[in-house]
Amino acid sequence: MPRLKPLYPPHSGDESAFARGAKERPLRLVLDRESIGDSEAANVLAGFGRRQLLEVVSTRDEGLSKLTIDDVRDDIMTTDVHHPDGSWSRSGVPFANQYEEIARRHSAKGMGDEQALLQQLLLVEACGANRVDALVTNSAYLLAEREDGHLGRRNLFTPEEAASVVGLWLRSRNDFTVDADERFVARVAPSSFYLIVARELLPEWWRWFSACARAHDDTLTRLGGSAITRLANALRARDRLLTNSQLQQEPTSGDEILFYLDVVLLMAVGAFDVVARVADHIYGIAKPRSAGWSREGWRVRLSNHDPGLAGLVEPGQPHRNLVDLIALLRNSIHGEALRVGLYRHGRDAESRIMVPEADHQDLLDLVSRCGGADAWGVRPKDGAAGDATIDARVLVETLLVSAALTLNALMEATAVEKIAGVKPGTLPEGPPVGDEVFWSPEKRGRISLLAGLP
């Protein structure tokens, strides 16, 4: 999920749209309809705007405020915003001739038609003049250039990226709207939202848990149910961490980020332990307190019953690398605590987790085997001190998706058909069919879109 950069050009008293209290304000978006068309994510944003859940401006007539851009005259571009109630406002962008030069230069490099590039650049500047948080666009040119030059100061999001930020922003205000337009709004309870997202990440859970529930053993049923509960709790903590990361970062901002990272790690390890304990029960190992995918004594006992399942977490295997990486981060609670440093970049700043020196090499070795340092937000040497640091935002996103893939693999490989009372071929492979309240493909897809997870 992308992070909102501060508004540019800066004004005195600017605050993040995620701020609460006296400085609270709506989130503001512009929809570049020419490039985004009528995709599902784009229409979700428009519907939320018509419901006035946030401020959405469009470049076409559709019941929202409309943005228009005039030609550049005397080095000034003027832009108007016409609102549905008939009111309007005008803003100006000085030194606008420079964008003609940029468009000419980029067109000469084969990046597109000069006039089309100019219109896209002017649209970006119109967003800045109107104090918009983000432009929602599918322009290949703008998205390719969004980290460079003057475009690097703006928030340029795809519709899907924008929907994830909007979903997080609403949830930070305890608003779990999943569908809306001018005349209707559909919401779910917070607990339902996180459970639905967790189940979407764990499609194997339906079969695996249904077997636990048919065991006529309340302990096994409750144990199996706690796996999805812990993943849902990790998702809830992820939201809190991402919300705090969206705020303007101060020296104390990292305290909350670190707290919620600890919760994510604790819940993730708990979910893995639950799946191991269910396997211990199924195979009759009878060592539930020793059950754990990285515990060699227990894994050897498991291999006597199911070599395939045990082989998934043999040292050096991809799933085992992931389990070991999560354990390394989580086990910091037993030693030197993780710390947070504030790293400034011009007007902006980010809070990064500083890894204890004793764990540097183990961390780098494990992330190199789990997709690479960039995928986990790890910088091997950051700053004058040479600390390995982690972007907690990137870490939790990669961690939860990777953990879900490994949990799915372990659930799929566990022979739950061995549970007494389970008839082979009768276990469900997915959510209930015909339940349109929570489990229609459209509703689940919408919730996943707003959660910002695959």
C-alpha positions in Angstrom: 0.0 0.0 0.0 1.5 3.4 -1.0 2.2 6.1 1.6 0.8 9.6 1.0 3.6 12.1 0.5 3.0 15.6 2.0 1.0 18.1 0.0 3.1 20.1 -2.5 3.6 23.0 -2.7 3.8 23.1 1.1 1.5 25.4 3.0 1.7 26.4 6.7 -0.4 24.1 8.9 -0.5 21.2 6.3 -1.5 17.9 7.9 -1.8 14.4 6.6 -5.4 13.4 5.7 -4.8 10.6 8.3 -4.5 13.1 11.1 -7.2 13.2 13.8 -8.5 15.8 16.2 -8.4 19.5 15.6 -6.4 19.1 12.3 -8.6 16.4 10.9 -9.7 16.9 7.3 -11.1 14.8 4.4 -9.1 12.8 2.0 -9.1 14.5 -1.4 -8.7 12.7 -4.8 -8.9 13.5 -8.5 -10.0 10.9 -10.9 -8.3 11.0 -14.3 -11.2 9.4 -16.1 -9.6 9.6 -19.5 -6.9 7.1 -18.4 -8.8 5.0 -15.7 -12.0 4.5 -17.6 -14.8 2.6 -15.7 -12.7 0.0 -13.8 -14.2 -1.4 -10.7 -11.7 0.4 -8.4 -12.4 3.7 -10.2 -16.1 3.3 -9.8 -15.8 2.4 -6.1 -13.9 5.7 -5.5 -16.6 7.6 -7.5 -19.4 6.0 -5.5 -17.7 6.9 -2.2 -17.3 10.4 -3.4 -21.0 10.7 -4.3 -21.8 9.4 -0.9 -19.5 12.2 0.5 -17.4 9.8 2.5 -14.4 11.7 1.1 -13.8 14.5 -1.4 -13.6 13.1 -5.0 -13.2 15.4 -8.0 -13.5 14.0 -11.6 -12.4 15.1 -15.0 -15.8 14.3 -16.4 -19.5 15.0 -15.5 -20.6 12.2 -13.2 -22.3 13.8 -10.1 -19.0 14.8 -8.5 -17.1 18.0 -8.5 -15.5 18.5 -11.9 -12.0 19.7 -12.7 -11.3 21.7 -15.8 -8.1 23.2 -17.0 -7.7 26.3 -19.2 -4.9 26.9 -21.7 -1.7 28.4 -20.4 -1.7 32.2 -20.9 1.1 34.6 -19.8 2.9 31.7 -18.2 -0.1 30.9 -15.9 -2.4 28.0 -16.1 -5.9 28.5 -14.5 -8.0 25.6 -13.3 -11.6 25.5 -12.1 -13.5 23.1 -9.9 -17.3 23.1 -10.3 -19.2 21.5 -7.5 -22.6 19.7 -7.7 -24.3 22.5 -5.6 -23.4 25.1 -8.3 -20.5 26.7 -6.5 -17.0 26.8 -8.0 -13.5 27.8 -7.3 -10.5 28.9 -9.4 -6.8 28.3 -8.8 -3.7 29.3 -10.8 -0.4 27.6 -11.5 2.5 30.1 -12.2 5.5 29.4 -14.4 3.4 27.0 -16.5 5.5 27.4 -19.6 8.1 25.0 -18.1 5.7 22.1 -18.6 5.5 22.8 -22.3 9.3 22.4 -22.4 9.2 19.2 -20.3 6.5 17.7 -22.6 8.6 18.7 -25.7 11.7 17.1 -24.2 10.0 13.9 -23.2 8.2 13.6 -26.5 11.5 13.8 -28.3 12.6 10.8 -26.2 9.7 8.8 -27.5 7.6 9.0 -24.3 4.5 10.0 -26.1 2.7 12.7 -28.1 3.8 16.2 -26.9 0.3 17.7 -26.5 -0.9 14.6 -24.6 2.1 14.7 -22.3 1.5 18.4 -21.7 -2.1 17.8 -20.7 -1.1 15.1 -18.2 1.6 17.3 -16.7 -0.9 20.2 -16.3 -3.4 17.8 -14.7 -0.8 16.9 -12.1 -0.1 20.6 -11.4 -3.9 21.3 -11.2 -4.1 18.7 -8.4 -1.4 20.5 -6.5 -3.0 23.9 -7.0 -6.3 22.5 -5.5 -4.6 20.8 -2.5 -5.5 17.3 -3.7 -3.9 14.3 -1.9 -3.6 12.1 -4.9 -4.3 11.9 -8.6 -5.8 8.6 -9.6 -4.5 7.7 -13.0 -3.5 4.8 -15.3 -1.3 7.1 -17.4 1.7 4.9 -18.3 3.8 8.1 -18.7 2.9 9.6 -15.3 3.3 6.2 -13.5 6.6 5.6 -15.0 7.9 9.0 -14.0 6.2 9.3 -10.6 9.4 8.8 -8.5 11.5 11.2 -10.5 11.9 14.9 -10.8 9.1 17.2 -10.0 6.5 14.4 -10.3 8.3 12.6 -7.4 6.7 15.3 -5.1 3.2 14.2 -6.0 1.0 11.2 -5.2 0.1 9.4 -8.4 -1.8 6.2 -7.8 -3.5 3.6 -9.9 -7.2 3.1 -9.0 -6.3 -0.1 -7.1 -3.6 1.7 -5.1 -6.0 4.6 -4.4 -8.8 2.2 -3.3 -6.4 0.6 -0.7 -5.5 4.0 0.7 -9.1 5.1 0.8 -10.1 1.8 2.6 -7.4 2.3 5.2 -8.4 5.9 5.7 -12.0 5.0 6.3 -11.1 2.2 8.6 -8.9 4.6 10.6 -12.1 6.4 11.3 -13.9 3.2 12.2 -15.8 3.3 8.9 -16.0 -0.2 7.3 -18.0 0.8 4.3 -17.5 -1.7 1.4 -19.9 -0.2 -1.1 -21.6 3.1 -1.5 -23.2 5.6 -3.9 -25.5 8.6 -3.6 -28.5 6.7 -2.4 -27.1 3.7 -0.5 -24.2 2.5 1.7 -23.2 -1.0 2.7 -21.0 -1.6 5.7 -19.7 -4.6 7.6 -18.7 -5.0 11.2 -15.0 -4.6 11.9 -14.6 -8.2 13.0 -16.4 -9.5 9.9 -14.1 -7.4 7.7 -10.9 -8.8 9.0 -12.2 -12.4 9.1 -13.3 -12.1 5.5 -9.9 -10.8 4.4 -8.2 -13.5 6.4 -10.3 -16.2 4.8 -9.6 -14.8 1.4 -5.9 -15.1 2.1 -6.3 -18.7 3.3 -8.5 -20.5 0.9 -7.3 -23.9 2.2 -8.7 -22.9 5.6 -12.3 -23.9 4.6 -11.4 -27.5 4.0 -8.9 -27.7 6.9 -11.1 -26.1 9.5 -14.2 -28.0 8.4 -12.4 -31.2 9.2 -11.5 -29.9 12.6 -15.1 -28.9 13.2 -16.3 -32.5 12.3 -14.0 -34.2 14.8 -16.6 -34.1 17.6 -13.8 -32.7 19.7 -14.4 -29.2 21.0 -10.8 -28.6 21.8 -9.7 -29.4 18.2 -12.6 -27.2 16.8 -11.6 -24.2 18.9 -7.9 -24.8 18.1 -8.6 -24.8 14.4 -10.8 -21.7 14.6 -8.0 -19.8 16.4 -5.8 -20.0 13.3 -8.1 -17.7 11.3 -8.7 -15.5 14.4 -5.0 -14.9 14.8 -4.5 -14.0 11.2 -7.5 -11.6 11.4 -5.9 -10.0 14.5 -2.6 -9.6 12.6 -4.5 -7.8 9.8 -6.1 -5.5 12.3 -2.7 -4.7 13.8 -1.4 -4.2 10.2 -4.1 -1.5 9.7 -3.0 0.3 12.8 0.7 0.2 11.8 -0.1 1.4 8.3 -2.3 4.2 9.6 0.5 5.5 11.9 3.0 5.2 9.0 0.7 7.5 6.9 1.0 10.4 9.5 3.8 12.9 9.3 6.6 11.2 11.1 8.1 12.7 14.3 10.8 11.4 16.7 8.1 9.5 18.7 6.0 8.2 15.8 7.9 5.0 15.6 6.8 3.9 19.1 3.3 3.0 17.8 4.6 1.5 14.6 6.9 -0.8 16.7 4.1 -1.8 19.0 1.9 -2.9 16.2 4.7 -4.7 14.4 5.2 -6.7 17.6 1.5 -7.6 17.5 1.7 -8.7 13.8 4.7 -10.9 14.5 3.1 -12.4 17.7 -0.2 -13.2 15.9 1.7 -14.7 12.8 3.8 -17.0 15.0 0.6 -18.0 16.8 -1.1 -19.0 13.6 1.8 -21.2 12.6 1.8 -22.8 16.1 -1.9 -23.6 15.8 -1.5 -25.3 12.5 1.4 -27.4 14.0 -0.7 -28.4 17.0 -3.5 -29.5 14.8 -1.0 -31.7 12.8 0.3 -33.0 16.2 -3.3 -34.1 17.0 -4.0 -35.6 13.6 -0.9 -37.7 13.5 -1.0 -38.8 17.1 2.4 -37.4 18.0 1.0 -36.3 21.4 3.6 -33.6 21.9 1.4 -30.4 21.5 3.6 -28.2 23.6 6.6 -29.1 21.5 4.8 -28.7 18.2 6.5 -26.2 16.0 7.6 -26.2 12.4 11.2 -25.1 13.3 11.6 -27.5 16.2 13.7 -30.3 14.9 12.7 -33.0 17.4 9.0 -32.5 16.7 9.6 -32.3 12.9 11.5 -35.6 12.9 8.6 -37.2 14.7 6.2 -35.7 12.2 8.3 -37.1 9.3 7.7 -40.6 10.6 4.0 -40.1 10.0 4.0 -37.7 7.0 7.3 -37.2 5.2 5.7 -34.8 2.7 4.4 -32.4 5.2 7.6 -32.5 7.3 9.6 -32.0 4.1 7.9 -28.6 3.5 9.7 -27.2 6.6 13.0 -29.1 6.2 15.9 -26.6 6.8 16.7 -24.7 3.7 13.2 -25.2 2.1 11.3 -22.0 1.1 8.5 -22.4 3.6 11.0 -23.1 6.4 13.0 -20.0 5.5 9.8 -17.9 5.9 9.0 -19.5 9.3 12.6 -18.9 10.4 12.5 -15.2 9.3 9.3 -14.5 11.2 10.7 -16.3 14.3 13.9 -14.2 14.1 11.9 -11.0 14.1 9.4 -12.1 16.7 12.1 -13.5 19.1 13.6 -10.0 19.4 11.3 -9.8 22.4 13.6 -12.2 24.2 16.7 -10.0 23.7 17.8 -6.6 22.7 14.6 -4.7 21.7 14.1 -3.5 18.2 14.5 0.3 18.0 13.1 2.9 15.6 15.1 5.7 13.8 13.7 8.7 12.0 15.2 9.2 8.6 14.5 12.6 6.9 14.1 13.2 3.2 13.6 16.9 2.5 10.2 17.8 3.9 9.2 14.2 4.5 10.5 11.6 6.9 10.1 7.9 7.6 10.4 5.8 10.7 12.5 2.7 10.1 13.2 -0.3 12.4 16.8 -0.6 13.4 17.9 -4.2 13.7 20.2 -5.3 16.6 23.8 -5.8 15.3 23.8 -9.4 16.5 20.9 -10.2 14.2 22.2 -8.4 11.1 23.7 -11.3 9.2 20.9 -13.8 10.1 18.3 -11.3 8.9 20.1 -10.6 5.6 20.7 -14.3 4.9 17.0 -15.1 5.5 15.6 -12.2 3.4 17.9 -13.1 0.6 16.3 -16.5 0.5 12.7 -15.1 0.8 12.6 -12.8 -2.1 15.4 -10.3 -1.4 16.0 -7.3 0.8 13.9 -4.9 -1.3 10.8 -7.1 -1.0 11.1 -7.0 2.8 11.9 -3.3 3.1 15.4 -4.1 4.3 18.4 -1.8 3.8 21.6 -3.7 4.7 23.5 -0.5 5.7 21.5 2.6 6.5 22.9 5.9 7.7 26.3 6.8 9.3 25.9 4.1 11.9 25.7 1.4 9.3 22.6 -0.2 10.9 20.5 -2.7 9.0 17.0 -1.0 8.9 13.5 -2.2 7.9 10.6 -0.2 6.5 7.8 -1.7 8.7 5.1 -0.9 6.1 6.8 -3.0 3.5 7.7 -5.7 6.0 4.2 -6.3 7.2 2.7 -6.4 3.7 5.2 -9.0 2.5 5.1 -10.9 5.8 1.4 -11.4 5.8 1.1 -12.4 2.2 4.1 -14.8 2.5 2.8 -16.2 5.8 -0.6 -16.9 4.2 1.0 -18.7 1.3 3.0 -20.9 3.7 0.0 -21.5 6.0 -2.0 -22.5 2.9 0.7 -25.0 1.9 0.8 -26.5 5.4 -3.0 -26.8 5.6 -3.2 -28.4 2.2 -0.5 -30.9 3.0 -2.0 -31.9 6.3 -4.0 -35.1 6.0 -7.2 -33.8 7.8 -9.1 -36.7 6.3 -7.5 -38.9 9.0 -9.6 -37.1 11.7 -12.3 -39.4 13.0 -15.7 -38.5 11.7 -14.4 -36.9 8.4 -15.6 -38.5 5.2 -13.2 -38.1 2.3 -14.7 -35.9 -0.5 -17.2 -34.1 1.7 -15.1 -31.2 2.8 -15.8 -27.8 1.3 -13.2 -26.2 -1.0 -14.3 -22.6 -0.5 -16.9 -20.3 1.1 -20.6 -21.2 1.3 -22.4 -21.2 -2.1 -25.5 -19.0 -2.3 -24.7 -16.8 0.7 -24.8 -13.4 -1.0 -24.5 -11.4 2.3 -20.8 -12.0 2.8 -19.6 -14.6 0.4 -20.5 -13.5 -3.1 -17.4 -13.1 -5.3 -18.3 -9.4 -5.8 -18.5 -8.7 -2.1 -15.3 -10.6 -1.3 -13.4 -8.9 -4.2 -14.6 -5.5 -3.0 -13.4 -6.2 0.5 -10.0 -7.4 -0.7 -9.6 -4.3 -2.9 -10.2 -2.0 0.0 -7.9 -4.1 2.2 -5.1 -3.6 -0.3 -4.2 -7.3 -0.3 -4.2 -9.9 -3.1 
